Amino acid sequence: MIQIIVNAFVAKERTGAVVEVLYASSNHEKVKAKYKELTAHYPENYLAIYDLPLDTDLNTLSHYPSVFIGKEEFE
């Protein structure tokens, strides 16, 4: 099992949002420490820790990191 930290925010120069993976580790203590550091650095942003099992089709899980991108993003 690994954990990732996802950061989501609305870009100031855009009308949409950005979602990015900032950190990944199998060491849960390191993830907690990094999460604390990142929440202090990005107090306005939405940060979340996701547990990701290895060798698993994430689509089969009830909840997993995902992002909605509108059709206009591809035009």
HTML snippet that shows the backbone in 3Dmol.js (N, CA, C, O; Angstrom):
<script src="https://3Dmol.org/build/3Dmol-min.js"></script>
<div id="view" style="width:600px;height:400px;position:relative"></div>
<script>
const pdb = `
ATOM      1  N   MET A   1       0.853  -1.173   0.000  1.00  0.00           N
ATOM      2  CA  MET A   1       0.000   0.000   0.000  1.00  0.00           C
ATOM      3  C   MET A   1       0.895   1.231   0.000  1.00  0.00           C
ATOM      4  O   MET A   1       1.843   1.327   0.779  1.00  0.00           O
ATOM      5  N   ILE A   2       0.581   2.164  -0.880  1.00  0.00           N
ATOM      6  CA  ILE A   2       1.232   3.462  -0.844  1.00  0.00           C
ATOM      7  C   ILE A   2       0.178   4.519  -0.538  1.00  0.00           C
ATOM      8  O   ILE A   2      -1.023   4.260  -0.613  1.00  0.00           O
ATOM      9  N   GLN A   3       0.641   5.693  -0.198  1.00  0.00           N
ATOM     10  CA  GLN A   3      -0.252   6.828  -0.010  1.00  0.00           C
ATOM     11  C   GLN A   3       0.238   7.956  -0.900  1.00  0.00           C
ATOM     12  O   GLN A   3       1.439   8.131  -1.101  1.00  0.00           O
ATOM     13  N   ILE A   4      -0.713   8.723  -1.432  1.00  0.00           N
ATOM     14  CA  ILE A   4      -0.366   9.903  -2.200  1.00  0.00           C
ATOM     15  C   ILE A   4      -1.043  11.113  -1.572  1.00  0.00           C
ATOM     16  O   ILE A   4      -2.104  11.001  -0.959  1.00  0.00           O
ATOM     17  N   ILE A   5      -0.418  12.258  -1.732  1.00  0.00           N
ATOM     18  CA  ILE A   5      -1.016  13.520  -1.307  1.00  0.00           C
ATOM     19  C   ILE A   5      -1.407  14.275  -2.569  1.00  0.00           C
ATOM     20  O   ILE A   5      -0.578  14.532  -3.442  1.00  0.00           O
ATOM     21  N   VAL A   6      -2.685  14.625  -2.644  1.00  0.00           N
ATOM     22  CA  VAL A   6      -3.228  15.352  -3.784  1.00  0.00           C
ATOM     23  C   VAL A   6      -3.503  16.789  -3.351  1.00  0.00           C
ATOM     24  O   VAL A   6      -4.017  17.033  -2.259  1.00  0.00           O
ATOM     25  N   ASN A   7      -3.157  17.728  -4.213  1.00  0.00           N
ATOM     26  CA  ASN A   7      -3.366  19.146  -3.976  1.00  0.00           C
ATOM     27  C   ASN A   7      -4.318  19.676  -5.046  1.00  0.00           C
ATOM     28  O   ASN A   7      -4.072  19.494  -6.238  1.00  0.00           O
ATOM     29  N   ALA A   8      -5.393  20.324  -4.634  1.00  0.00           N
ATOM     30  CA  ALA A   8      -6.356  20.899  -5.581  1.00  0.00           C
ATOM     31  C   ALA A   8      -6.536  22.376  -5.275  1.00  0.00           C
ATOM     32  O   ALA A   8      -6.645  22.781  -4.118  1.00  0.00           O
ATOM     33  N   PHE A   9      -6.565  23.179  -6.349  1.00  0.00           N
ATOM     34  CA  PHE A   9      -6.747  24.623  -6.179  1.00  0.00           C
ATOM     35  C   PHE A   9      -7.248  25.226  -7.477  1.00  0.00           C
ATOM     36  O   PHE A   9      -7.098  24.642  -8.550  1.00  0.00           O
ATOM     37  N   VAL A  10      -7.842  26.400  -7.365  1.00  0.00           N
ATOM     38  CA  VAL A  10      -8.276  27.145  -8.539  1.00  0.00           C
ATOM     39  C   VAL A  10      -7.122  28.038  -8.963  1.00  0.00           C
ATOM     40  O   VAL A  10      -6.631  28.853  -8.182  1.00  0.00           O
ATOM     41  N   ALA A  11      -6.699  27.875 -10.203  1.00  0.00           N
ATOM     42  CA  ALA A  11      -5.602  28.688 -10.723  1.00  0.00           C
ATOM     43  C   ALA A  11      -6.058  30.137 -10.863  1.00  0.00           C
ATOM     44  O   ALA A  11      -7.123  30.402 -11.421  1.00  0.00           O
ATOM     45  N   LYS A  12      -5.267  31.063 -10.367  1.00  0.00           N
ATOM     46  CA  LYS A  12      -5.656  32.473 -10.373  1.00  0.00           C
ATOM     47  C   LYS A  12      -5.831  33.030 -11.780  1.00  0.00           C
ATOM     48  O   LYS A  12      -6.699  33.875 -11.999  1.00  0.00           O
ATOM     49  N   GLU A  13      -5.038  32.582 -12.724  1.00  0.00           N
ATOM     50  CA  GLU A  13      -5.123  33.110 -14.073  1.00  0.00           C
ATOM     51  C   GLU A  13      -6.060  32.302 -14.973  1.00  0.00           C
ATOM     52  O   GLU A  13      -6.152  32.564 -16.173  1.00  0.00           O
ATOM     53  N   ARG A  14      -6.746  31.332 -14.400  1.00  0.00           N
ATOM     54  CA  ARG A  14      -7.640  30.473 -15.185  1.00  0.00           C
ATOM     55  C   ARG A  14      -9.005  30.389 -14.524  1.00  0.00           C
ATOM     56  O   ARG A  14      -9.187  30.793 -13.376  1.00  0.00           O
ATOM     57  N   THR A  15      -9.944  29.863 -15.266  1.00  0.00           N
ATOM     58  CA  THR A  15     -11.274  29.686 -14.698  1.00  0.00           C
ATOM     59  C   THR A  15     -11.469  28.280 -14.144  1.00  0.00           C
ATOM     60  O   THR A  15     -12.490  27.994 -13.518  1.00  0.00           O
ATOM     61  N   GLY A  16     -10.510  27.415 -14.366  1.00  0.00           N
ATOM     62  CA  GLY A  16     -10.631  26.040 -13.911  1.00  0.00           C
ATOM     63  C   GLY A  16      -9.761  25.747 -12.707  1.00  0.00           C
ATOM     64  O   GLY A  16      -9.083  26.628 -12.178  1.00  0.00           O
ATOM     65  N   ALA A  17      -9.791  24.509 -12.289  1.00  0.00           N
ATOM     66  CA  ALA A  17      -9.022  24.064 -11.137  1.00  0.00           C
ATOM     67  C   ALA A  17      -7.864  23.180 -11.581  1.00  0.00           C
ATOM     68  O   ALA A  17      -7.874  22.600 -12.667  1.00  0.00           O
ATOM     69  N   VAL A  18      -6.881  23.097 -10.717  1.00  0.00           N
ATOM     70  CA  VAL A  18      -5.731  22.225 -10.926  1.00  0.00           C
ATOM     71  C   VAL A  18      -5.751  21.174  -9.830  1.00  0.00           C
ATOM     72  O   VAL A  18      -5.977  21.490  -8.662  1.00  0.00           O
ATOM     73  N   VAL A  19      -5.514  19.928 -10.205  1.00  0.00           N
ATOM     74  CA  VAL A  19      -5.370  18.842  -9.235  1.00  0.00           C
ATOM     75  C   VAL A  19      -4.052  18.156  -9.566  1.00  0.00           C
ATOM     76  O   VAL A  19      -3.822  17.726 -10.696  1.00  0.00           O
ATOM     77  N   GLU A  20      -3.198  18.063  -8.561  1.00  0.00           N
ATOM     78  CA  GLU A  20      -1.880  17.498  -8.791  1.00  0.00           C
ATOM     79  C   GLU A  20      -1.492  16.558  -7.655  1.00  0.00           C
ATOM     80  O   GLU A  20      -1.891  16.752  -6.507  1.00  0.00           O
ATOM     81  N   VAL A  21      -0.717  15.548  -7.992  1.00  0.00           N
ATOM     82  CA  VAL A  21      -0.148  14.665  -6.983  1.00  0.00           C
ATOM     83  C   VAL A  21       1.182  15.281  -6.571  1.00  0.00           C
ATOM     84  O   VAL A  21       2.071  15.471  -7.401  1.00  0.00           O
ATOM     85  N   LEU A  22       1.311  15.591  -5.280  1.00  0.00           N
ATOM     86  CA  LEU A  22       2.523  16.242  -4.795  1.00  0.00           C
ATOM     87  C   LEU A  22       3.507  15.291  -4.131  1.00  0.00           C
ATOM     88  O   LEU A  22       4.702  15.580  -4.068  1.00  0.00           O
ATOM     89  N   TYR A  23       3.016  14.159  -3.635  1.00  0.00           N
ATOM     90  CA  TYR A  23       3.910  13.292  -2.864  1.00  0.00           C
ATOM     91  C   TYR A  23       3.348  11.881  -2.869  1.00  0.00           C
ATOM     92  O   TYR A  23       2.133  11.685  -2.859  1.00  0.00           O
ATOM     93  N   ALA A  24       4.238  10.908  -2.885  1.00  0.00           N
ATOM     94  CA  ALA A  24       3.836   9.501  -2.805  1.00  0.00           C
ATOM     95  C   ALA A  24       4.871   8.735  -1.993  1.00  0.00           C
ATOM     96  O   ALA A  24       6.075   8.941  -2.148  1.00  0.00           O
ATOM     97  N   SER A  25       4.385   7.848  -1.125  1.00  0.00           N
ATOM     98  CA  SER A  25       5.308   7.060  -0.307  1.00  0.00           C
ATOM     99  C   SER A  25       4.579   5.861   0.291  1.00  0.00           C
ATOM    100  O   SER A  25       3.360   5.874   0.459  1.00  0.00           O
ATOM    101  N   SER A  26       5.340   4.845   0.601  1.00  0.00           N
ATOM    102  CA  SER A  26       4.789   3.711   1.343  1.00  0.00           C
ATOM    103  C   SER A  26       5.029   3.883   2.845  1.00  0.00           C
ATOM    104  O   SER A  26       4.554   3.077   3.645  1.00  0.00           O
ATOM    105  N   ASN A  27       5.762   4.929   3.227  1.00  0.00           N
ATOM    106  CA  ASN A  27       6.040   5.212   4.628  1.00  0.00           C
ATOM    107  C   ASN A  27       4.977   6.185   5.145  1.00  0.00           C
ATOM    108  O   ASN A  27       5.019   7.377   4.839  1.00  0.00           O
ATOM    109  N   HIS A  28       4.042   5.680   5.916  1.00  0.00           N
ATOM    110  CA  HIS A  28       2.897   6.474   6.347  1.00  0.00           C
ATOM    111  C   HIS A  28       3.290   7.636   7.272  1.00  0.00           C
ATOM    112  O   HIS A  28       2.628   8.674   7.272  1.00  0.00           O
ATOM    113  N   GLU A  29       4.343   7.470   8.045  1.00  0.00           N
ATOM    114  CA  GLU A  29       4.806   8.565   8.903  1.00  0.00           C
ATOM    115  C   GLU A  29       5.360   9.723   8.068  1.00  0.00           C
ATOM    116  O   GLU A  29       5.134  10.890   8.387  1.00  0.00           O
ATOM    117  N   LYS A  30       6.088   9.390   6.993  1.00  0.00           N
ATOM    118  CA  LYS A  30       6.599  10.424   6.098  1.00  0.00           C
ATOM    119  C   LYS A  30       5.448  11.160   5.410  1.00  0.00           C
ATOM    120  O   LYS A  30       5.507  12.374   5.215  1.00  0.00           O
ATOM    121  N   VAL A  31       4.410  10.423   5.047  1.00  0.00           N
ATOM    122  CA  VAL A  31       3.247  11.045   4.408  1.00  0.00           C
ATOM    123  C   VAL A  31       2.583  12.018   5.369  1.00  0.00           C
ATOM    124  O   VAL A  31       2.232  13.130   4.976  1.00  0.00           O
ATOM    125  N   LYS A  32       2.404  11.615   6.626  1.00  0.00           N
ATOM    126  CA  LYS A  32       1.794  12.515   7.620  1.00  0.00           C
ATOM    127  C   LYS A  32       2.624  13.781   7.804  1.00  0.00           C
ATOM    128  O   LYS A  32       2.076  14.882   7.873  1.00  0.00           O
ATOM    129  N   ALA A  33       3.938  13.626   7.883  1.00  0.00           N
ATOM    130  CA  ALA A  33       4.823  14.780   8.063  1.00  0.00           C
ATOM    131  C   ALA A  33       4.762  15.703   6.847  1.00  0.00           C
ATOM    132  O   ALA A  33       4.704  16.924   6.992  1.00  0.00           O
ATOM    133  N   LYS A  34       4.774  15.120   5.651  1.00  0.00           N
ATOM    134  CA  LYS A  34       4.712  15.921   4.432  1.00  0.00           C
ATOM    135  C   LYS A  34       3.363  16.617   4.315  1.00  0.00           C
ATOM    136  O   LYS A  34       3.294  17.764   3.872  1.00  0.00           O
ATOM    137  N   TYR A  35       2.293  15.937   4.709  1.00  0.00           N
ATOM    138  CA  TYR A  35       0.956  16.540   4.674  1.00  0.00           C
ATOM    139  C   TYR A  35       0.904  17.775   5.585  1.00  0.00           C
ATOM    140  O   TYR A  35       0.352  18.809   5.210  1.00  0.00           O
ATOM    141  N   LYS A  36       1.474  17.655   6.759  1.00  0.00           N
ATOM    142  CA  LYS A  36       1.505  18.782   7.693  1.00  0.00           C
ATOM    143  C   LYS A  36       2.289  19.951   7.091  1.00  0.00           C
ATOM    144  O   LYS A  36       1.867  21.103   7.187  1.00  0.00           O
ATOM    145  N   GLU A  37       3.410  19.652   6.481  1.00  0.00           N
ATOM    146  CA  GLU A  37       4.230  20.679   5.829  1.00  0.00           C
ATOM    147  C   GLU A  37       3.463  21.348   4.681  1.00  0.00           C
ATOM    148  O   GLU A  37       3.477  22.573   4.552  1.00  0.00           O
ATOM    149  N   LEU A  38       2.799  20.546   3.857  1.00  0.00           N
ATOM    150  CA  LEU A  38       2.087  21.085   2.696  1.00  0.00           C
ATOM    151  C   LEU A  38       0.859  21.898   3.095  1.00  0.00           C
ATOM    152  O   LEU A  38       0.561  22.908   2.458  1.00  0.00           O
ATOM    153  N   THR A  39       0.142  21.479   4.135  1.00  0.00           N
ATOM    154  CA  THR A  39      -1.025  22.259   4.559  1.00  0.00           C
ATOM    155  C   THR A  39      -0.599  23.622   5.099  1.00  0.00           C
ATOM    156  O   THR A  39      -1.341  24.595   4.969  1.00  0.00           O
ATOM    157  N   ALA A  40       0.578  23.702   5.698  1.00  0.00           N
ATOM    158  CA  ALA A  40       1.094  24.997   6.152  1.00  0.00           C
ATOM    159  C   ALA A  40       1.513  25.853   4.962  1.00  0.00           C
ATOM    160  O   ALA A  40       1.346  27.073   4.977  1.00  0.00           O
ATOM    161  N   HIS A  41       2.053  25.215   3.939  1.00  0.00           N
ATOM    162  CA  HIS A  41       2.526  25.933   2.756  1.00  0.00           C
ATOM    163  C   HIS A  41       1.382  26.357   1.837  1.00  0.00           C
ATOM    164  O   HIS A  41       1.467  27.403   1.194  1.00  0.00           O
ATOM    165  N   TYR A  42       0.315  25.562   1.766  1.00  0.00           N
ATOM    166  CA  TYR A  42      -0.838  25.835   0.899  1.00  0.00           C
ATOM    167  C   TYR A  42      -2.122  25.900   1.731  1.00  0.00           C
ATOM    168  O   TYR A  42      -2.995  25.050   1.558  1.00  0.00           O
ATOM    169  N   PRO A  43      -2.263  26.878   2.623  1.00  0.00           N
ATOM    170  CA  PRO A  43      -3.424  26.900   3.525  1.00  0.00           C
ATOM    171  C   PRO A  43      -4.770  27.084   2.825  1.00  0.00           C
ATOM    172  O   PRO A  43      -5.802  26.704   3.380  1.00  0.00           O
ATOM    173  N   GLU A  44      -4.784  27.651   1.636  1.00  0.00           N
ATOM    174  CA  GLU A  44      -6.040  27.911   0.914  1.00  0.00           C
ATOM    175  C   GLU A  44      -6.471  26.715   0.063  1.00  0.00           C
ATOM    176  O   GLU A  44      -7.614  26.661  -0.392  1.00  0.00           O
ATOM    177  N   ASN A  45      -5.582  25.771  -0.152  1.00  0.00           N
ATOM    178  CA  ASN A  45      -5.846  24.667  -1.067  1.00  0.00           C
ATOM    179  C   ASN A  45      -6.508  23.489  -0.366  1.00  0.00           C
ATOM    180  O   ASN A  45      -6.487  23.379   0.860  1.00  0.00           O
ATOM    181  N   TYR A  46      -7.097  22.609  -1.178  1.00  0.00           N
ATOM    182  CA  TYR A  46      -7.648  21.356  -0.677  1.00  0.00           C
ATOM    183  C   TYR A  46      -6.562  20.308  -0.840  1.00  0.00           C
ATOM    184  O   TYR A  46      -6.128  20.030  -1.958  1.00  0.00           O
ATOM    185  N   LEU A  47      -6.118  19.723   0.271  1.00  0.00           N
ATOM    186  CA  LEU A  47      -5.139  18.645   0.225  1.00  0.00           C
ATOM    187  C   LEU A  47      -5.763  17.392   0.817  1.00  0.00           C
ATOM    188  O   LEU A  47      -6.504  17.460   1.798  1.00  0.00           O
ATOM    189  N   ALA A  48      -5.462  16.255   0.219  1.00  0.00           N
ATOM    190  CA  ALA A  48      -6.021  14.994   0.699  1.00  0.00           C
ATOM    191  C   ALA A  48      -4.986  13.887   0.569  1.00  0.00           C
ATOM    192  O   ALA A  48      -4.152  13.887  -0.337  1.00  0.00           O
ATOM    193  N   ILE A  49      -5.064  12.948   1.497  1.00  0.00           N
ATOM    194  CA  ILE A  49      -4.222  11.752   1.444  1.00  0.00           C
ATOM    195  C   ILE A  49      -5.096  10.598   0.962  1.00  0.00           C
ATOM    196  O   ILE A  49      -6.170  10.350   1.510  1.00  0.00           O
ATOM    197  N   TYR A  50      -4.631   9.902  -0.060  1.00  0.00           N
ATOM    198  CA  TYR A  50      -5.328   8.728  -0.576  1.00  0.00           C
ATOM    199  C   TYR A  50      -4.475   7.492  -0.340  1.00  0.00           C
ATOM    200  O   TYR A  50      -3.267   7.505  -0.576  1.00  0.00           O
ATOM    201  N   ASP A  51      -5.111   6.429   0.125  1.00  0.00           N
ATOM    202  CA  ASP A  51      -4.458   5.118   0.211  1.00  0.00           C
ATOM    203  C   ASP A  51      -4.625   4.425  -1.133  1.00  0.00           C
ATOM    204  O   ASP A  51      -5.734   4.317  -1.656  1.00  0.00           O
ATOM    205  N   LEU A  52      -3.520   3.960  -1.681  1.00  0.00           N
ATOM    206  CA  LEU A  52      -3.566   3.273  -2.965  1.00  0.00           C
ATOM    207  C   LEU A  52      -2.923   1.897  -2.846  1.00  0.00           C
ATOM    208  O   LEU A  52      -1.709   1.785  -2.678  1.00  0.00           O
ATOM    209  N   PRO A  53      -3.734   0.862  -2.932  1.00  0.00           N
ATOM    210  CA  PRO A  53      -3.152  -0.477  -2.916  1.00  0.00           C
ATOM    211  C   PRO A  53      -2.405  -0.730  -4.222  1.00  0.00           C
ATOM    212  O   PRO A  53      -2.845  -0.305  -5.290  1.00  0.00           O
ATOM    213  N   LEU A  54      -1.283  -1.418  -4.130  1.00  0.00           N
ATOM    214  CA  LEU A  54      -0.511  -1.750  -5.324  1.00  0.00           C
ATOM    215  C   LEU A  54      -1.175  -2.879  -6.092  1.00  0.00           C
ATOM    216  O   LEU A  54      -1.915  -3.679  -5.520  1.00  0.00           O
ATOM    217  N   ASP A  55      -0.911  -2.941  -7.374  1.00  0.00           N
ATOM    218  CA  ASP A  55      -1.410  -4.009  -8.241  1.00  0.00           C
ATOM    219  C   ASP A  55      -2.927  -4.127  -8.193  1.00  0.00           C
ATOM    220  O   ASP A  55      -3.466  -5.233  -8.170  1.00  0.00           O
ATOM    221  N   THR A  56      -3.611  -2.994  -8.179  1.00  0.00           N
ATOM    222  CA  THR A  56      -5.068  -2.976  -8.105  1.00  0.00           C
ATOM    223  C   THR A  56      -5.611  -2.044  -9.179  1.00  0.00           C
ATOM    224  O   THR A  56      -5.106  -0.939  -9.372  1.00  0.00           O
ATOM    225  N   ASP A  57      -6.637  -2.497  -9.868  1.00  0.00           N
ATOM    226  CA  ASP A  57      -7.342  -1.637 -10.817  1.00  0.00           C
ATOM    227  C   ASP A  57      -8.149  -0.646  -9.994  1.00  0.00           C
ATOM    228  O   ASP A  57      -9.143  -1.024  -9.374  1.00  0.00           O
ATOM    229  N   LEU A  58      -7.743   0.603  -9.979  1.00  0.00           N
ATOM    230  CA  LEU A  58      -8.377   1.591  -9.116  1.00  0.00           C
ATOM    231  C   LEU A  58      -9.845   1.813  -9.459  1.00  0.00           C
ATOM    232  O   LEU A  58     -10.618   2.243  -8.602  1.00  0.00           O
ATOM    233  N   ASN A  59     -10.241   1.529 -10.691  1.00  0.00           N
ATOM    234  CA  ASN A  59     -11.650   1.646 -11.066  1.00  0.00           C
ATOM    235  C   ASN A  59     -12.552   0.683 -10.306  1.00  0.00           C
ATOM    236  O   ASN A  59     -13.767   0.877 -10.262  1.00  0.00           O
ATOM    237  N   THR A  60     -11.974  -0.343  -9.712  1.00  0.00           N
ATOM    238  CA  THR A  60     -12.781  -1.312  -8.974  1.00  0.00           C
ATOM    239  C   THR A  60     -13.032  -0.880  -7.533  1.00  0.00           C
ATOM    240  O   THR A  60     -13.820  -1.513  -6.830  1.00  0.00           O
ATOM    241  N   LEU A  61     -12.380   0.179  -7.085  1.00  0.00           N
ATOM    242  CA  LEU A  61     -12.557   0.662  -5.718  1.00  0.00           C
ATOM    243  C   LEU A  61     -13.748   1.612  -5.639  1.00  0.00           C
ATOM    244  O   LEU A  61     -14.129   2.219  -6.640  1.00  0.00           O
ATOM    245  N   SER A  62     -14.330   1.741  -4.458  1.00  0.00           N
ATOM    246  CA  SER A  62     -15.483   2.630  -4.300  1.00  0.00           C
ATOM    247  C   SER A  62     -15.078   4.099  -4.379  1.00  0.00           C
ATOM    248  O   SER A  62     -15.900   4.944  -4.733  1.00  0.00           O
ATOM    249  N   HIS A  63     -13.821   4.418  -4.054  1.00  0.00           N
ATOM    250  CA  HIS A  63     -13.340   5.793  -4.123  1.00  0.00           C
ATOM    251  C   HIS A  63     -11.852   5.777  -4.427  1.00  0.00           C
ATOM    252  O   HIS A  63     -11.093   5.015  -3.829  1.00  0.00           O
ATOM    253  N   TYR A  64     -11.452   6.609  -5.345  1.00  0.00           N
ATOM    254  CA  TYR A  64     -10.052   6.693  -5.719  1.00  0.00           C
ATOM    255  C   TYR A  64      -9.783   8.088  -6.277  1.00  0.00           C
ATOM    256  O   TYR A  64     -10.728   8.784  -6.648  1.00  0.00           O
ATOM    257  N   PRO A  65      -8.520   8.516  -6.349  1.00  0.00           N
ATOM    258  CA  PRO A  65      -8.224   9.851  -6.865  1.00  0.00           C
ATOM    259  C   PRO A  65      -8.661   9.970  -8.320  1.00  0.00           C
ATOM    260  O   PRO A  65      -8.286   9.152  -9.161  1.00  0.00           O
ATOM    261  N   SER A  66      -9.448  10.984  -8.606  1.00  0.00           N
ATOM    262  CA  SER A  66      -9.875  11.211  -9.984  1.00  0.00           C
ATOM    263  C   SER A  66     -10.137  12.697 -10.187  1.00  0.00           C
ATOM    264  O   SER A  66     -10.324  13.450  -9.232  1.00  0.00           O
ATOM    265  N   VAL A  67     -10.145  13.095 -11.440  1.00  0.00           N
ATOM    266  CA  VAL A  67     -10.343  14.489 -11.805  1.00  0.00           C
ATOM    267  C   VAL A  67     -11.306  14.537 -12.977  1.00  0.00           C
ATOM    268  O   VAL A  67     -11.187  13.753 -13.919  1.00  0.00           O
ATOM    269  N   PHE A  68     -12.270  15.466 -12.917  1.00  0.00           N
ATOM    270  CA  PHE A  68     -13.166  15.695 -14.034  1.00  0.00           C
ATOM    271  C   PHE A  68     -12.573  16.779 -14.922  1.00  0.00           C
ATOM    272  O   PHE A  68     -12.221  17.856 -14.441  1.00  0.00           O
ATOM    273  N   ILE A  69     -12.461  16.496 -16.214  1.00  0.00           N
ATOM    274  CA  ILE A  69     -11.984  17.472 -17.183  1.00  0.00           C
ATOM    275  C   ILE A  69     -13.087  17.647 -18.215  1.00  0.00           C
ATOM    276  O   ILE A  69     -13.554  16.678 -18.814  1.00  0.00           O
ATOM    277  N   GLY A  70     -13.495  18.887 -18.413  1.00  0.00           N
ATOM    278  CA  GLY A  70     -14.564  19.184 -19.354  1.00  0.00           C
ATOM    279  C   GLY A  70     -14.126  18.965 -20.803  1.00  0.00           C
ATOM    280  O   GLY A  70     -12.940  19.038 -21.125  1.00  0.00           O
ATOM    281  N   LYS A  71     -15.093  18.698 -21.656  1.00  0.00           N
ATOM    282  CA  LYS A  71     -14.841  18.452 -23.076  1.00  0.00           C
ATOM    283  C   LYS A  71     -14.090  19.616 -23.710  1.00  0.00           C
ATOM    284  O   LYS A  71     -13.252  19.408 -24.587  1.00  0.00           O
ATOM    285  N   GLU A  72     -14.385  20.840 -23.273  1.00  0.00           N
ATOM    286  CA  GLU A  72     -13.741  22.013 -23.855  1.00  0.00           C
ATOM    287  C   GLU A  72     -12.219  22.025 -23.630  1.00  0.00           C
ATOM    288  O   GLU A  72     -11.496  22.710 -24.352  1.00  0.00           O
ATOM    289  N   GLU A  73     -11.742  21.286 -22.652  1.00  0.00           N
ATOM    290  CA  GLU A  73     -10.306  21.219 -22.405  1.00  0.00           C
ATOM    291  C   GLU A  73      -9.571  20.548 -23.570  1.00  0.00           C
ATOM    292  O   GLU A  73      -8.374  20.765 -23.756  1.00  0.00           O
ATOM    293  N   PHE A  74     -10.279  19.741 -24.347  1.00  0.00           N
ATOM    294  CA  PHE A  74      -9.656  19.007 -25.445  1.00  0.00           C
ATOM    295  C   PHE A  74      -9.832  19.697 -26.792  1.00  0.00           C
ATOM    296  O   PHE A  74      -9.330  19.213 -27.807  1.00  0.00           O
ATOM    297  N   GLU A  75     -10.532  20.810 -26.810  1.00  0.00           N
ATOM    298  CA  GLU A  75     -10.789  21.498 -28.073  1.00  0.00           C
ATOM    299  C   GLU A  75      -9.753  22.555 -28.371  1.00  0.00           C
ATOM    300  O   GLU A  75      -9.832  23.223 -29.401  1.00  0.00           O
TER     301      GLU A  75
END
`;
const viewer = $3Dmol.createViewer("view");
viewer.addModel(pdb, "pdb");
viewer.setStyle({}, {cartoon: {color: "spectrum"}});
viewer.zoomTo();
viewer.render();
</script>
